[in-house]
Amino acid sequence: MATELNNLSSYDPKQVPSGNGKRIGIVVSEWNSSVTESLLRGATDTLLKFGVSADDILIERVPGSFELTYGAKVLTEKGNVDCVIILGCVIQGETPHFTFVCNSVTEGATQLNLTQNVPVIFGLLTTNTLDQAKARAGGRHGNKGDEAAVTALKMIALKEKYQ
């Protein structure tokens, strides 16, 4: 999905399953906190809107995006959650560090989805500039946190459908 063509906060509310009685873990990076805290607000506001109790939203902060997958692993194994959302922001710099972190988080989230019995939702922004990140964290392109929360509820419903 090209964000230029879609708003990350656009969805049909009738297509979003209820979050009533669901427990959601959110692991959020402290790095680029001006962006990640906006992502977190988007995710929590959307979960609350669809019936997840504030007491059933477990938020854990980790130092950077690289640590998101370990945080998600801990929550999938010990957090008694129905789903985990990872939220972070990596902005391209002058070194290959961006590529290594983005690839590691992507691979880590994929591995968790394949090995754990709890969906892990990818809410990592990978942008070229801070302006692009802000546009996707509550700006003109919506909020990736909203999208991640809706995705979490849909993936929980998919899992429950086949249990």
N, C-alpha and C positions, 0 to 999 in steps of 0.2 A: 504494500500500500504506500503510495507516494503521499507524504503529508501535505504537499502543495495542493493535492487534489481532494484531500479529506481533512476534516476536523477531528482530532483525537477524542474530543468530548461528544461527538455525535453518535447517538445510538437510539434505537427504538425501545423505549422503556418497557413496552409490552413483551419484548423478546428477552428481557433480563429476568432470570429466576430469582425468587425470593432468597434473601440471606438470613431469614429468621431461623434462629437456632444454630447458625454456622459460626465456627471459630476460625478467624483468619489471622495468620501471622504476616507481618510486614517487616522486612529487613531493609533499612534505608541507610545509605552512605552519608557520612558526615562531610565528606569532601564535596565541594561545590554546593554547600548547604543552602545558598540562596535559591538554587534550583531544586535540590532534592526535598527541601521542606515544602515547596509548592507542590511537588509531585505527591508527597505524603498527604497534604491537605486534600488534594483532588481525590486520592484513593479513599481516605477515611470518609470524606463527605459522601462519596458515591456509595460506599458500603452501608453507611448509616441510612441513606436514602432508600436503600433496598432491604432494610430490615435487620441488618446485622447490629447487634447490641454493642454499645461502646465498650462494655466489659468483655466482649468477645473479640476485640481487635487487639492483638498482641503486637506491640511495636518494639523492635530492637534496632539499635543504631550500631553501625560498624564504622571503622575509620575511613575506609575507602571502598571503591567499587570492586576491587579485587577480592575483598573480604565478604562480599555479598553471598557468594555460593556457600562458604563455610557457615555463615549465619543461617542461611536457608536450610542447610543440612541439619544443623542443631535443632531448628524448629520442626523440621519434618520428623525427626527421630524422637524429640523430647517435649515438643510444645503442645501436643494433643490438639493439633490444628487440622482443619479440613483442606486448607490450601495455604501456600506461602506466596507472597508477592515480593519480588526484589525491585528496589528503586534506587537508581544511581544515575550519575551523569559524568561522562568522560568527554572532554573537549580536546580536539586535535591540538597538539603542540608541535614543537620543532624536532622532536625525537620519535623513534618508533615505539616508545612506551605506550602510546594510545592504542596501537595495533595489538600489542601483547595483552594489555588489560582487557580490551574489548573481546578478543578471541578467547581469553581464559574464562571470562564471565559467561560468554555464550556457550562454550563447551561445558562448563560446570553446570549451568542451568539445564542443559540438554541431558547430561549424565544423571542429574537428580531426577528429572522427569522419567528417565528410563529405569532407574533403580529403586526409587522410593514409591510408596503407594499414596503419595500426596502430590497434587499438581503444584508446580513451581512456575509462577508467571513472570515473564521477562519484562521488566519495566526500566530498562537501562537506556538512557539517551546517549547516543554516540554522534556528536555533532562536530562541525568544524569551528564554530564560534560560540561564545557565550550568548550572543543575540539569538542564534538558532535554538539554543537550549531553552532560553526564556520563552521563546515563541511556542515551545512544546510543553512548557510547564505552567500553563495558565494564560499564555499570550494568544496571539492571533491564530495559532494552529490548535488551540484547545489545551488539554492537559493529559499527558500520557498516564498520569495517576488514575484519572477517570477510566481510561481504556483498560488499564491493568485490573482495576476493581471489577469492571463488567466481565472481563475475561475470566477472572477468578470465579465469579458466581456461575458462569456458564460451564467452566471445567468441573466444578463441584457437581453440578447437575448431570453432566455427562458421566462422571464416575459413579454417581448414585444410580443412574439408570441401569447400569450393568452389574450392580452388586447383588 
